[in-house]
Amino acid sequence: MVNNFQLGIQIAFDALLALAGALAALVIRSIQEQLADMRKSHTDLRDSLPSTYARRDDVKDKFDQVMDALVRIEEKLDRKVDK
């Protein structure tokens, strides 16, 4: 009787362990799929950003050029007013 009881417990434990392993495999597979989707989204975003938005240093360089041009225009106007 004790032997049958121990055998039943062993079978139940093995079944529970197999079920937990299958569940863990499903969770890991789901996480891997989500990670792959996120990587693809990240790649798509990284590829589309340069065509949609200007980089900060590019905008700063152009802004500096515009400001330099405005300073030169202001200096020319001041020279014209002084004449």
mmCIF file of the N, C-alpha and C atoms, coordinates in Angstrom:
data_MODEL
# 
_entry.id   MODEL 
# 
loop_
_atom_site.group_PDB 
_atom_site.id 
_atom_site.type_symbol 
_atom_site.label_atom_id 
_atom_site.label_alt_id 
_atom_site.label_comp_id 
_atom_site.label_asym_id 
_atom_site.label_entity_id 
_atom_site.label_seq_id 
_atom_site.pdbx_PDB_ins_code 
_atom_site.Cartn_x 
_atom_site.Cartn_y 
_atom_site.Cartn_z 
_atom_site.occupancy 
_atom_site.B_iso_or_equiv 
_atom_site.pdbx_formal_charge 
_atom_site.auth_seq_id 
_atom_site.auth_comp_id 
_atom_site.auth_asym_id 
_atom_site.auth_atom_id 
_atom_site.pdbx_PDB_model_num 
ATOM 1   N N  . MET A 1 1  ? 0.821  -1.197  0.000   1.00 0.00 ? 1  MET A N  1 
ATOM 2   C CA . MET A 1 1  ? 0.000  0.000   0.000   1.00 0.00 ? 1  MET A CA 1 
ATOM 3   C C  . MET A 1 1  ? 0.863  1.258   0.000   1.00 0.00 ? 1  MET A C  1 
ATOM 4   N N  . VAL A 1 2  ? 1.884  1.294   0.815   1.00 0.00 ? 2  VAL A N  1 
ATOM 5   C CA . VAL A 1 2  ? 2.787  2.431   0.885   1.00 0.00 ? 2  VAL A CA 1 
ATOM 6   C C  . VAL A 1 2  ? 3.513  2.588   -0.442  1.00 0.00 ? 2  VAL A C  1 
ATOM 7   N N  . ASN A 1 3  ? 3.858  1.479   -1.052  1.00 0.00 ? 3  ASN A N  1 
ATOM 8   C CA . ASN A 1 3  ? 4.557  1.497   -2.323  1.00 0.00 ? 3  ASN A CA 1 
ATOM 9   C C  . ASN A 1 3  ? 3.690  2.120   -3.422  1.00 0.00 ? 3  ASN A C  1 
ATOM 10  N N  . ASN A 1 4  ? 2.401  1.754   -3.449  1.00 0.00 ? 4  ASN A N  1 
ATOM 11  C CA . ASN A 1 4  ? 1.479  2.328   -4.431  1.00 0.00 ? 4  ASN A CA 1 
ATOM 12  C C  . ASN A 1 4  ? 1.284  3.824   -4.191  1.00 0.00 ? 4  ASN A C  1 
ATOM 13  N N  . PHE A 1 5  ? 1.216  4.198   -2.918  1.00 0.00 ? 5  PHE A N  1 
ATOM 14  C CA . PHE A 1 5  ? 1.049  5.606   -2.567  1.00 0.00 ? 5  PHE A CA 1 
ATOM 15  C C  . PHE A 1 5  ? 2.260  6.424   -3.023  1.00 0.00 ? 5  PHE A C  1 
ATOM 16  N N  . GLN A 1 6  ? 3.452  5.908   -2.774  1.00 0.00 ? 6  GLN A N  1 
ATOM 17  C CA . GLN A 1 6  ? 4.669  6.599   -3.203  1.00 0.00 ? 6  GLN A CA 1 
ATOM 18  C C  . GLN A 1 6  ? 4.747  6.676   -4.721  1.00 0.00 ? 6  GLN A C  1 
ATOM 19  N N  . LEU A 1 7  ? 4.308  5.630   -5.398  1.00 0.00 ? 7  LEU A N  1 
ATOM 20  C CA . LEU A 1 7  ? 4.297  5.622   -6.852  1.00 0.00 ? 7  LEU A CA 1 
ATOM 21  C C  . LEU A 1 7  ? 3.311  6.664   -7.383  1.00 0.00 ? 7  LEU A C  1 
ATOM 22  N N  . GLY A 1 8  ? 2.170  6.783   -6.761  1.00 0.00 ? 8  GLY A N  1 
ATOM 23  C CA . GLY A 1 8  ? 1.172  7.786   -7.151  1.00 0.00 ? 8  GLY A CA 1 
ATOM 24  C C  . GLY A 1 8  ? 1.697  9.201   -6.957  1.00 0.00 ? 8  GLY A C  1 
ATOM 25  N N  . ILE A 1 9  ? 2.362  9.432   -5.835  1.00 0.00 ? 9  ILE A N  1 
ATOM 26  C CA . ILE A 1 9  ? 2.956  10.741  -5.570  1.00 0.00 ? 9  ILE A CA 1 
ATOM 27  C C  . ILE A 1 9  ? 4.045  11.049  -6.594  1.00 0.00 ? 9  ILE A C  1 
ATOM 28  N N  . GLN A 1 10 ? 4.856  10.061  -6.913  1.00 0.00 ? 10 GLN A N  1 
ATOM 29  C CA . GLN A 1 10 ? 5.927  10.247  -7.902  1.00 0.00 ? 10 GLN A CA 1 
ATOM 30  C C  . GLN A 1 10 ? 5.351  10.592  -9.273  1.00 0.00 ? 10 GLN A C  1 
ATOM 31  N N  . ILE A 1 11 ? 4.290  9.896   -9.667  1.00 0.00 ? 11 ILE A N  1 
ATOM 32  C CA . ILE A 1 11 ? 3.656  10.172  -10.965 1.00 0.00 ? 11 ILE A CA 1 
ATOM 33  C C  . ILE A 1 11 ? 3.041  11.570  -10.970 1.00 0.00 ? 11 ILE A C  1 
ATOM 34  N N  . ALA A 1 12 ? 2.385  11.935  -9.886  1.00 0.00 ? 12 ALA A N  1 
ATOM 35  C CA . ALA A 1 12 ? 1.788  13.272  -9.790  1.00 0.00 ? 12 ALA A CA 1 
ATOM 36  C C  . ALA A 1 12 ? 2.871  14.342  -9.835  1.00 0.00 ? 12 ALA A C  1 
ATOM 37  N N  . PHE A 1 13 ? 3.961  14.105  -9.138  1.00 0.00 ? 13 PHE A N  1 
ATOM 38  C CA . PHE A 1 13 ? 5.067  15.070  -9.147  1.00 0.00 ? 13 PHE A CA 1 
ATOM 39  C C  . PHE A 1 13 ? 5.674  15.189  -10.549 1.00 0.00 ? 13 PHE A C  1 
ATOM 40  N N  . ASP A 1 14 ? 5.880  14.070  -11.218 1.00 0.00 ? 14 ASP A N  1 
ATOM 41  C CA . ASP A 1 14 ? 6.424  14.091  -12.580 1.00 0.00 ? 14 ASP A CA 1 
ATOM 42  C C  . ASP A 1 14 ? 5.486  14.816  -13.541 1.00 0.00 ? 14 ASP A C  1 
ATOM 43  N N  . ALA A 1 15 ? 4.181  14.583  -13.399 1.00 0.00 ? 15 ALA A N  1 
ATOM 44  C CA . ALA A 1 15 ? 3.205  15.252  -14.257 1.00 0.00 ? 15 ALA A CA 1 
ATOM 45  C C  . ALA A 1 15 ? 3.198  16.757  -13.993 1.00 0.00 ? 15 ALA A C  1 
ATOM 46  N N  . LEU A 1 16 ? 3.260  17.119  -12.721 1.00 0.00 ? 16 LEU A N  1 
ATOM 47  C CA . LEU A 1 16 ? 3.303  18.537  -12.351 1.00 0.00 ? 16 LEU A CA 1 
ATOM 48  C C  . LEU A 1 16 ? 4.569  19.203  -12.880 1.00 0.00 ? 16 LEU A C  1 
ATOM 49  N N  . LEU A 1 17 ? 5.679  18.506  -12.778 1.00 0.00 ? 17 LEU A N  1 
ATOM 50  C CA . LEU A 1 17 ? 6.948  19.023  -13.287 1.00 0.00 ? 17 LEU A CA 1 
ATOM 51  C C  . LEU A 1 17 ? 6.904  19.190  -14.808 1.00 0.00 ? 17 LEU A C  1 
ATOM 52  N N  . ALA A 1 18 ? 6.325  18.231  -15.509 1.00 0.00 ? 18 ALA A N  1 
ATOM 53  C CA . ALA A 1 18 ? 6.196  18.322  -16.967 1.00 0.00 ? 18 ALA A CA 1 
ATOM 54  C C  . ALA A 1 18 ? 5.285  19.484  -17.349 1.00 0.00 ? 18 ALA A C  1 
ATOM 55  N N  . LEU A 1 19 ? 4.201  19.667  -16.614 1.00 0.00 ? 19 LEU A N  1 
ATOM 56  C CA . LEU A 1 19 ? 3.289  20.777  -16.870 1.00 0.00 ? 19 LEU A CA 1 
ATOM 57  C C  . LEU A 1 19 ? 3.972  22.120  -16.627 1.00 0.00 ? 19 LEU A C  1 
ATOM 58  N N  . ALA A 1 20 ? 4.726  22.211  -15.559 1.00 0.00 ? 20 ALA A N  1 
ATOM 59  C CA . ALA A 1 20 ? 5.453  23.451  -15.266 1.00 0.00 ? 20 ALA A CA 1 
ATOM 60  C C  . ALA A 1 20 ? 6.492  23.731  -16.345 1.00 0.00 ? 20 ALA A C  1 
ATOM 61  N N  . GLY A 1 21 ? 7.165  22.695  -16.828 1.00 0.00 ? 21 GLY A N  1 
ATOM 62  C CA . GLY A 1 21 ? 8.148  22.870  -17.898 1.00 0.00 ? 21 GLY A CA 1 
ATOM 63  C C  . GLY A 1 21 ? 7.494  23.338  -19.191 1.00 0.00 ? 21 GLY A C  1 
ATOM 64  N N  . ALA A 1 22 ? 6.334  22.761  -19.515 1.00 0.00 ? 22 ALA A N  1 
ATOM 65  C CA . ALA A 1 22 ? 5.615  23.175  -20.725 1.00 0.00 ? 22 ALA A CA 1 
ATOM 66  C C  . ALA A 1 22 ? 5.152  24.622  -20.605 1.00 0.00 ? 22 ALA A C  1 
ATOM 67  N N  . LEU A 1 23 ? 4.661  24.994  -19.442 1.00 0.00 ? 23 LEU A N  1 
ATOM 68  C CA . LEU A 1 23 ? 4.223  26.370  -19.211 1.00 0.00 ? 23 LEU A CA 1 
ATOM 69  C C  . LEU A 1 23 ? 5.404  27.341  -19.314 1.00 0.00 ? 23 LEU A C  1 
ATOM 70  N N  . ALA A 1 24 ? 6.520  26.970  -18.739 1.00 0.00 ? 24 ALA A N  1 
ATOM 71  C CA . ALA A 1 24 ? 7.720  27.807  -18.816 1.00 0.00 ? 24 ALA A CA 1 
ATOM 72  C C  . ALA A 1 24 ? 8.176  27.952  -20.267 1.00 0.00 ? 24 ALA A C  1 
ATOM 73  N N  . ALA A 1 25 ? 8.093  26.878  -21.039 1.00 0.00 ? 25 ALA A N  1 
ATOM 74  C CA . ALA A 1 25 ? 8.479  26.947  -22.450 1.00 0.00 ? 25 ALA A CA 1 
ATOM 75  C C  . ALA A 1 25 ? 7.566  27.893  -23.223 1.00 0.00 ? 25 ALA A C  1 
ATOM 76  N N  . LEU A 1 26 ? 6.265  27.860  -22.927 1.00 0.00 ? 26 LEU A N  1 
ATOM 77  C CA . LEU A 1 26 ? 5.333  28.773  -23.588 1.00 0.00 ? 26 LEU A CA 1 
ATOM 78  C C  . LEU A 1 26 ? 5.634  30.228  -23.241 1.00 0.00 ? 26 LEU A C  1 
ATOM 79  N N  . VAL A 1 27 ? 5.924  30.478  -21.983 1.00 0.00 ? 27 VAL A N  1 
ATOM 80  C CA . VAL A 1 27 ? 6.235  31.843  -21.547 1.00 0.00 ? 27 VAL A CA 1 
ATOM 81  C C  . VAL A 1 27 ? 7.522  32.331  -22.208 1.00 0.00 ? 27 VAL A C  1 
ATOM 82  N N  . ILE A 1 28 ? 8.527  31.493  -22.256 1.00 0.00 ? 28 ILE A N  1 
ATOM 83  C CA . ILE A 1 28 ? 9.802  31.876  -22.876 1.00 0.00 ? 28 ILE A CA 1 
ATOM 84  C C  . ILE A 1 28 ? 9.616  32.148  -24.363 1.00 0.00 ? 28 ILE A C  1 
ATOM 85  N N  . ARG A 1 29 ? 8.835  31.299  -25.039 1.00 0.00 ? 29 ARG A N  1 
ATOM 86  C CA . ARG A 1 29 ? 8.591  31.499  -26.469 1.00 0.00 ? 29 ARG A CA 1 
ATOM 87  C C  . ARG A 1 29 ? 7.842  32.821  -26.710 1.00 0.00 ? 29 ARG A C  1 
ATOM 88  N N  . SER A 1 30 ? 6.866  33.106  -25.879 1.00 0.00 ? 30 SER A N  1 
ATOM 89  C CA . SER A 1 30 ? 6.120  34.349  -26.004 1.00 0.00 ? 30 SER A CA 1 
ATOM 90  C C  . SER A 1 30 ? 7.042  35.560  -25.810 1.00 0.00 ? 30 SER A C  1 
ATOM 91  N N  . ILE A 1 31 ? 7.919  35.492  -24.818 1.00 0.00 ? 31 ILE A N  1 
ATOM 92  C CA . ILE A 1 31 ? 8.864  36.583  -24.568 1.00 0.00 ? 31 ILE A CA 1 
ATOM 93  C C  . ILE A 1 31 ? 9.811  36.749  -25.749 1.00 0.00 ? 31 ILE A C  1 
ATOM 94  N N  . GLN A 1 32 ? 10.264 35.635  -26.325 1.00 0.00 ? 32 GLN A N  1 
ATOM 95  C CA . GLN A 1 32 ? 11.157 35.710  -27.480 1.00 0.00 ? 32 GLN A CA 1 
ATOM 96  C C  . GLN A 1 32 ? 10.458 36.359  -28.677 1.00 0.00 ? 32 GLN A C  1 
ATOM 97  N N  . GLU A 1 33 ? 9.186  36.016  -28.898 1.00 0.00 ? 33 GLU A N  1 
ATOM 98  C CA . GLU A 1 33 ? 8.442  36.613  -30.003 1.00 0.00 ? 33 GLU A CA 1 
ATOM 99  C C  . GLU A 1 33 ? 8.248  38.110  -29.785 1.00 0.00 ? 33 GLU A C  1 
ATOM 100 N N  . GLN A 1 34 ? 7.925  38.503  -28.570 1.00 0.00 ? 34 GLN A N  1 
ATOM 101 C CA . GLN A 1 34 ? 7.762  39.919  -28.261 1.00 0.00 ? 34 GLN A CA 1 
ATOM 102 C C  . GLN A 1 34 ? 9.074  40.673  -28.434 1.00 0.00 ? 34 GLN A C  1 
ATOM 103 N N  . LEU A 1 35 ? 10.167 40.061  -28.028 1.00 0.00 ? 35 LEU A N  1 
ATOM 104 C CA . LEU A 1 35 ? 11.476 40.673  -28.175 1.00 0.00 ? 35 LEU A CA 1 
ATOM 105 C C  . LEU A 1 35 ? 11.824 40.855  -29.655 1.00 0.00 ? 35 LEU A C  1 
ATOM 106 N N  . ALA A 1 36 ? 11.523 39.849  -30.460 1.00 0.00 ? 36 ALA A N  1 
ATOM 107 C CA . ALA A 1 36 ? 11.776 39.950  -31.901 1.00 0.00 ? 36 ALA A CA 1 
ATOM 108 C C  . ALA A 1 36 ? 10.933 41.073  -32.517 1.00 0.00 ? 36 ALA A C  1 
ATOM 109 N N  . ASP A 1 37 ? 9.674  41.195  -32.104 1.00 0.00 ? 37 ASP A N  1 
ATOM 110 C CA . ASP A 1 37 ? 8.819  42.272  -32.595 1.00 0.00 ? 37 ASP A CA 1 
ATOM 111 C C  . ASP A 1 37 ? 9.356  43.636  -32.175 1.00 0.00 ? 37 ASP A C  1 
ATOM 112 N N  . MET A 1 38 ? 9.828  43.732  -30.936 1.00 0.00 ? 38 MET A N  1 
ATOM 113 C CA . MET A 1 38 ? 10.381 45.006  -30.462 1.00 0.00 ? 38 MET A CA 1 
ATOM 114 C C  . MET A 1 38 ? 11.650 45.368  -31.218 1.00 0.00 ? 38 MET A C  1 
ATOM 115 N N  . ARG A 1 39 ? 12.486 44.376  -31.507 1.00 0.00 ? 39 ARG A N  1 
ATOM 116 C CA . ARG A 1 39 ? 13.708 44.648  -32.271 1.00 0.00 ? 39 ARG A CA 1 
ATOM 117 C C  . ARG A 1 39 ? 13.372 45.150  -33.656 1.00 0.00 ? 39 ARG A C  1 
ATOM 118 N N  . LYS A 1 40 ? 12.366 44.547  -34.299 1.00 0.00 ? 40 LYS A N  1 
ATOM 119 C CA . LYS A 1 40 ? 11.959 44.982  -35.634 1.00 0.00 ? 40 LYS A CA 1 
ATOM 120 C C  . LYS A 1 40 ? 11.409 46.403  -35.578 1.00 0.00 ? 40 LYS A C  1 
ATOM 121 N N  . SER A 1 41 ? 10.577 46.691  -34.581 1.00 0.00 ? 41 SER A N  1 
ATOM 122 C CA . SER A 1 41 ? 10.037 48.040  -34.420 1.00 0.00 ? 41 SER A CA 1 
ATOM 123 C C  . SER A 1 41 ? 11.160 49.050  -34.197 1.00 0.00 ? 41 SER A C  1 
ATOM 124 N N  . HIS A 1 42 ? 12.138 48.673  -33.378 1.00 0.00 ? 42 HIS A N  1 
ATOM 125 C CA . HIS A 1 42 ? 13.266 49.554  -33.105 1.00 0.00 ? 42 HIS A CA 1 
ATOM 126 C C  . HIS A 1 42 ? 14.056 49.820  -34.378 1.00 0.00 ? 42 HIS A C  1 
ATOM 127 N N  . THR A 1 43 ? 14.293 48.775  -35.161 1.00 0.00 ? 43 THR A N  1 
ATOM 128 C CA . THR A 1 43 ? 15.032 48.931  -36.417 1.00 0.00 ? 43 THR A CA 1 
ATOM 129 C C  . THR A 1 43 ? 14.267 49.823  -37.382 1.00 0.00 ? 43 THR A C  1 
ATOM 130 N N  . ASP A 1 44 ? 12.960 49.602  -37.495 1.00 0.00 ? 44 ASP A N  1 
ATOM 131 C CA . ASP A 1 44 ? 12.137 50.431  -38.381 1.00 0.00 ? 44 ASP A CA 1 
ATOM 132 C C  . ASP A 1 44 ? 12.160 51.892  -37.933 1.00 0.00 ? 44 ASP A C  1 
ATOM 133 N N  . LEU A 1 45 ? 12.057 52.120  -36.636 1.00 0.00 ? 45 LEU A N  1 
ATOM 134 C CA . LEU A 1 45 ? 12.080 53.482  -36.109 1.00 0.00 ? 45 LEU A CA 1 
ATOM 135 C C  . LEU A 1 45 ? 13.436 54.136  -36.353 1.00 0.00 ? 45 LEU A C  1 
ATOM 136 N N  . ARG A 1 46 ? 14.510 53.387  -36.099 1.00 0.00 ? 46 ARG A N  1 
ATOM 137 C CA . ARG A 1 46 ? 15.858 53.921  -36.303 1.00 0.00 ? 46 ARG A CA 1 
ATOM 138 C C  . ARG A 1 46 ? 16.086 54.277  -37.763 1.00 0.00 ? 46 ARG A C  1 
ATOM 139 N N  . ASP A 1 47 ? 15.539 53.486  -38.674 1.00 0.00 ? 47 ASP A N  1 
ATOM 140 C CA . ASP A 1 47 ? 15.703 53.761  -40.098 1.00 0.00 ? 47 ASP A CA 1 
ATOM 141 C C  . ASP A 1 47 ? 14.858 54.942  -40.561 1.00 0.00 ? 47 ASP A C  1 
ATOM 142 N N  . SER A 1 48 ? 13.684 55.145  -39.943 1.00 0.00 ? 48 SER A N  1 
ATOM 143 C CA . SER A 1 48 ? 12.792 56.207  -40.395 1.00 0.00 ? 48 SER A CA 1 
ATOM 144 C C  . SER A 1 48 ? 13.093 57.567  -39.761 1.00 0.00 ? 48 SER A C  1 
ATOM 145 N N  . LEU A 1 49 ? 13.748 57.598  -38.622 1.00 0.00 ? 49 LEU A N  1 
ATOM 146 C CA . LEU A 1 49 ? 13.990 58.873  -37.941 1.00 0.00 ? 49 LEU A CA 1 
ATOM 147 C C  . LEU A 1 49 ? 14.818 59.865  -38.761 1.00 0.00 ? 49 LEU A C  1 
ATOM 148 N N  . PRO A 1 50 ? 15.910 59.455  -39.390 1.00 0.00 ? 50 PRO A N  1 
ATOM 149 C CA . PRO A 1 50 ? 16.691 60.453  -40.131 1.00 0.00 ? 50 PRO A CA 1 
ATOM 150 C C  . PRO A 1 50 ? 15.915 61.103  -41.281 1.00 0.00 ? 50 PRO A C  1 
ATOM 151 N N  . SER A 1 51 ? 14.960 60.407  -41.866 1.00 0.00 ? 51 SER A N  1 
ATOM 152 C CA . SER A 1 51 ? 14.196 60.999  -42.958 1.00 0.00 ? 51 SER A CA 1 
ATOM 153 C C  . SER A 1 51 ? 13.037 61.844  -42.448 1.00 0.00 ? 51 SER A C  1 
ATOM 154 N N  . THR A 1 52 ? 12.669 61.681  -41.182 1.00 0.00 ? 52 THR A N  1 
ATOM 155 C CA . THR A 1 52 ? 11.539 62.412  -40.622 1.00 0.00 ? 52 THR A CA 1 
ATOM 156 C C  . THR A 1 52 ? 11.991 63.606  -39.781 1.00 0.00 ? 52 THR A C  1 
ATOM 157 N N  . TYR A 1 53 ? 13.030 63.438  -39.007 1.00 0.00 ? 53 TYR A N  1 
ATOM 158 C CA . TYR A 1 53 ? 13.482 64.475  -38.082 1.00 0.00 ? 53 TYR A CA 1 
ATOM 159 C C  . TYR A 1 53 ? 14.946 64.800  -38.337 1.00 0.00 ? 53 TYR A C  1 
ATOM 160 N N  . ALA A 1 54 ? 15.292 66.051  -38.060 1.00 0.00 ? 54 ALA A N  1 
ATOM 161 C CA . ALA A 1 54 ? 16.688 66.471  -38.189 1.00 0.00 ? 54 ALA A CA 1 
ATOM 162 C C  . ALA A 1 54 ? 17.428 66.158  -36.890 1.00 0.00 ? 54 ALA A C  1 
ATOM 163 N N  . ARG A 1 55 ? 18.691 65.830  -37.034 1.00 0.00 ? 55 ARG A N  1 
ATOM 164 C CA . ARG A 1 55 ? 19.497 65.591  -35.841 1.00 0.00 ? 55 ARG A CA 1 
ATOM 165 C C  . ARG A 1 55 ? 19.770 66.910  -35.143 1.00 0.00 ? 55 ARG A C  1 
ATOM 166 N N  . ARG A 1 56 ? 19.954 66.842  -33.847 1.00 0.00 ? 56 ARG A N  1 
ATOM 167 C CA . ARG A 1 56 ? 20.136 68.048  -33.034 1.00 0.00 ? 56 ARG A CA 1 
ATOM 168 C C  . ARG A 1 56 ? 21.378 68.832  -33.468 1.00 0.00 ? 56 ARG A C  1 
ATOM 169 N N  . ASP A 1 57 ? 22.494 68.159  -33.704 1.00 0.00 ? 57 ASP A N  1 
ATOM 170 C CA . ASP A 1 57 ? 23.717 68.870  -34.068 1.00 0.00 ? 57 ASP A CA 1 
ATOM 171 C C  . ASP A 1 57 ? 23.606 69.487  -35.467 1.00 0.00 ? 57 ASP A C  1 
ATOM 172 N N  . ASP A 1 58 ? 22.857 68.847  -36.388 1.00 0.00 ? 58 ASP A N  1 
ATOM 173 C CA . ASP A 1 58 ? 22.644 69.440  -37.706 1.00 0.00 ? 58 ASP A CA 1 
ATOM 174 C C  . ASP A 1 58 ? 21.832 70.724  -37.604 1.00 0.00 ? 58 ASP A C  1 
ATOM 175 N N  . VAL A 1 59 ? 20.795 70.695  -36.780 1.00 0.00 ? 59 VAL A N  1 
ATOM 176 C CA . VAL A 1 59 ? 19.960 71.888  -36.592 1.00 0.00 ? 59 VAL A CA 1 
ATOM 177 C C  . VAL A 1 59 ? 20.775 72.993  -35.938 1.00 0.00 ? 59 VAL A C  1 
ATOM 178 N N  . LYS A 1 60 ? 21.594 72.640  -34.964 1.00 0.00 ? 60 LYS A N  1 
ATOM 179 C CA . LYS A 1 60 ? 22.418 73.653  -34.290 1.00 0.00 ? 60 LYS A CA 1 
ATOM 180 C C  . LYS A 1 60 ? 23.393 74.295  -35.272 1.00 0.00 ? 60 LYS A C  1 
ATOM 181 N N  . ASP A 1 61 ? 24.017 73.486  -36.135 1.00 0.00 ? 61 ASP A N  1 
ATOM 182 C CA . ASP A 1 61 ? 24.941 74.041  -37.134 1.00 0.00 ? 61 ASP A CA 1 
ATOM 183 C C  . ASP A 1 61 ? 24.221 75.008  -38.073 1.00 0.00 ? 61 ASP A C  1 
ATOM 184 N N  . LYS A 1 62 ? 23.055 74.620  -38.559 1.00 0.00 ? 62 LYS A N  1 
ATOM 185 C CA . LYS A 1 62 ? 22.292 75.490  -39.463 1.00 0.00 ? 62 LYS A CA 1 
ATOM 186 C C  . LYS A 1 62 ? 21.821 76.745  -38.737 1.00 0.00 ? 62 LYS A C  1 
ATOM 187 N N  . PHE A 1 63 ? 21.406 76.607  -37.490 1.00 0.00 ? 63 PHE A N  1 
ATOM 188 C CA . PHE A 1 63 ? 20.973 77.765  -36.717 1.00 0.00 ? 63 PHE A CA 1 
ATOM 189 C C  . PHE A 1 63 ? 22.131 78.742  -36.527 1.00 0.00 ? 63 PHE A C  1 
ATOM 190 N N  . ASP A 1 64 ? 23.318 78.209  -36.235 1.00 0.00 ? 64 ASP A N  1 
ATOM 191 C CA . ASP A 1 64 ? 24.495 79.065  -36.087 1.00 0.00 ? 64 ASP A CA 1 
ATOM 192 C C  . ASP A 1 64 ? 24.806 79.800  -37.388 1.00 0.00 ? 64 ASP A C  1 
ATOM 193 N N  . GLN A 1 65 ? 24.649 79.126  -38.524 1.00 0.00 ? 65 GLN A N  1 
ATOM 194 C CA . GLN A 1 65 ? 24.888 79.772  -39.816 1.00 0.00 ? 65 GLN A CA 1 
ATOM 195 C C  . GLN A 1 65 ? 23.882 80.896  -40.056 1.00 0.00 ? 65 GLN A C  1 
ATOM 196 N N  . VAL A 1 66 ? 22.632 80.656  -39.718 1.00 0.00 ? 66 VAL A N  1 
ATOM 197 C CA . VAL A 1 66 ? 21.600 81.688  -39.888 1.00 0.00 ? 66 VAL A CA 1 
ATOM 198 C C  . VAL A 1 66 ? 21.884 82.874  -38.974 1.00 0.00 ? 66 VAL A C  1 
ATOM 199 N N  . MET A 1 67 ? 22.263 82.598  -37.747 1.00 0.00 ? 67 MET A N  1 
ATOM 200 C CA . MET A 1 67 ? 22.564 83.691  -36.814 1.00 0.00 ? 67 MET A CA 1 
ATOM 201 C C  . MET A 1 67 ? 23.773 84.505  -37.291 1.00 0.00 ? 67 MET A C  1 
ATOM 202 N N  . ASP A 1 68 ? 24.795 83.843  -37.815 1.00 0.00 ? 68 ASP A N  1 
ATOM 203 C CA . ASP A 1 68 ? 25.950 84.561  -38.356 1.00 0.00 ? 68 ASP A CA 1 
ATOM 204 C C  . ASP A 1 68 ? 25.542 85.454  -39.516 1.00 0.00 ? 68 ASP A C  1 
ATOM 205 N N  . ALA A 1 69 ? 24.667 84.936  -40.384 1.00 0.00 ? 69 ALA A N  1 
ATOM 206 C CA . ALA A 1 69 ? 24.197 85.732  -41.512 1.00 0.00 ? 69 ALA A CA 1 
ATOM 207 C C  . ALA A 1 69 ? 23.401 86.936  -41.026 1.00 0.00 ? 69 ALA A C  1 
ATOM 208 N N  . LEU A 1 70 ? 22.580 86.756  -40.013 1.00 0.00 ? 70 LEU A N  1 
ATOM 209 C CA . LEU A 1 70 ? 21.806 87.874  -39.468 1.00 0.00 ? 70 LEU A CA 1 
ATOM 210 C C  . LEU A 1 70 ? 22.717 88.924  -38.838 1.00 0.00 ? 70 LEU A C  1 
ATOM 211 N N  . VAL A 1 71 ? 23.763 88.494  -38.174 1.00 0.00 ? 71 VAL A N  1 
ATOM 212 C CA . VAL A 1 71 ? 24.716 89.443  -37.587 1.00 0.00 ? 71 VAL A CA 1 
ATOM 213 C C  . VAL A 1 71 ? 25.385 90.259  -38.690 1.00 0.00 ? 71 VAL A C  1 
ATOM 214 N N  . ARG A 1 72 ? 25.782 89.586  -39.783 1.00 0.00 ? 72 ARG A N  1 
ATOM 215 C CA . ARG A 1 72 ? 26.411 90.310  -40.897 1.00 0.00 ? 72 ARG A CA 1 
ATOM 216 C C  . ARG A 1 72 ? 25.437 91.308  -41.524 1.00 0.00 ? 72 ARG A C  1 
ATOM 217 N N  . ILE A 1 73 ? 24.189 90.919  -41.672 1.00 0.00 ? 73 ILE A N  1 
ATOM 218 C CA . ILE A 1 73 ? 23.185 91.840  -42.228 1.00 0.00 ? 73 ILE A CA 1 
ATOM 219 C C  . ILE A 1 73 ? 22.997 93.033  -41.305 1.00 0.00 ? 73 ILE A C  1 
ATOM 220 N N  . GLU A 1 74 ? 22.940 92.767  -40.005 1.00 0.00 ? 74 GLU A N  1 
ATOM 221 C CA . GLU A 1 74 ? 22.775 93.861  -39.039 1.00 0.00 ? 74 GLU A CA 1 
ATOM 222 C C  . GLU A 1 74 ? 23.964 94.819  -39.101 1.00 0.00 ? 74 GLU A C  1 
ATOM 223 N N  . GLU A 1 75 ? 25.172 94.281  -39.220 1.00 0.00 ? 75 GLU A N  1 
ATOM 224 C CA . GLU A 1 75 ? 26.352 95.131  -39.318 1.00 0.00 ? 75 GLU A CA 1 
ATOM 225 C C  . GLU A 1 75 ? 26.316 95.971  -40.587 1.00 0.00 ? 75 GLU A C  1 
ATOM 226 N N  . LYS A 1 76 ? 25.887 95.399  -41.693 1.00 0.00 ? 76 LYS A N  1 
ATOM 227 C CA . LYS A 1 76 ? 25.781 96.152  -42.940 1.00 0.00 ? 76 LYS A CA 1 
ATOM 228 C C  . LYS A 1 76 ? 24.747 97.262  -42.818 1.00 0.00 ? 76 LYS A C  1 
ATOM 229 N N  . LEU A 1 77 ? 23.615 96.942  -42.172 1.00 0.00 ? 77 LEU A N  1 
ATOM 230 C CA . LEU A 1 77 ? 22.585 97.974  -41.978 1.00 0.00 ? 77 LEU A CA 1 
ATOM 231 C C  . LEU A 1 77 ? 23.098 99.104  -41.091 1.00 0.00 ? 77 LEU A C  1 
ATOM 232 N N  . ASP A 1 78 ? 23.838 98.742  -40.056 1.00 0.00 ? 78 ASP A N  1 
ATOM 233 C CA . ASP A 1 78 ? 24.390 99.770  -39.174 1.00 0.00 ? 78 ASP A CA 1 
ATOM 234 C C  . ASP A 1 78 ? 25.373 100.669 -39.927 1.00 0.00 ? 78 ASP A C  1 
ATOM 235 N N  . ARG A 1 79 ? 26.187 100.071 -40.818 1.00 0.00 ? 79 ARG A N  1 
ATOM 236 C CA . ARG A 1 79 ? 27.125 100.869 -41.607 1.00 0.00 ? 79 ARG A CA 1 
ATOM 237 C C  . ARG A 1 79 ? 26.381 101.803 -42.560 1.00 0.00 ? 79 ARG A C  1 
ATOM 238 N N  . LYS A 1 80 ? 25.267 101.327 -43.128 1.00 0.00 ? 80 LYS A N  1 
ATOM 239 C CA . LYS A 1 80 ? 24.481 102.162 -44.035 1.00 0.00 ? 80 LYS A CA 1 
ATOM 240 C C  . LYS A 1 80 ? 23.841 103.334 -43.289 1.00 0.00 ? 80 LYS A C  1 
ATOM 241 N N  . VAL A 1 81 ? 23.383 103.058 -42.078 1.00 0.00 ? 81 VAL A N  1 
ATOM 242 C CA . VAL A 1 81 ? 22.749 104.114 -41.278 1.00 0.00 ? 81 VAL A CA 1 
ATOM 243 C C  . VAL A 1 81 ? 23.783 105.158 -40.883 1.00 0.00 ? 81 VAL A C  1 
ATOM 244 N N  . ASP A 1 82 ? 25.005 104.744 -40.610 1.00 0.00 ? 82 ASP A N  1 
ATOM 245 C CA . ASP A 1 82 ? 26.059 105.653 -40.186 1.00 0.00 ? 82 ASP A CA 1 
ATOM 246 C C  . ASP A 1 82 ? 26.492 106.583 -41.306 1.00 0.00 ? 82 ASP A C  1 
ATOM 247 N N  . LYS A 1 83 ? 26.306 106.205 -42.561 1.00 0.00 ? 83 LYS A N  1 
ATOM 248 C CA . LYS A 1 83 ? 26.752 107.047 -43.683 1.00 0.00 ? 83 LYS A CA 1 
ATOM 249 C C  . LYS A 1 83 ? 25.927 108.235 -43.851 1.00 0.00 ? 83 LYS A C  1 
# 
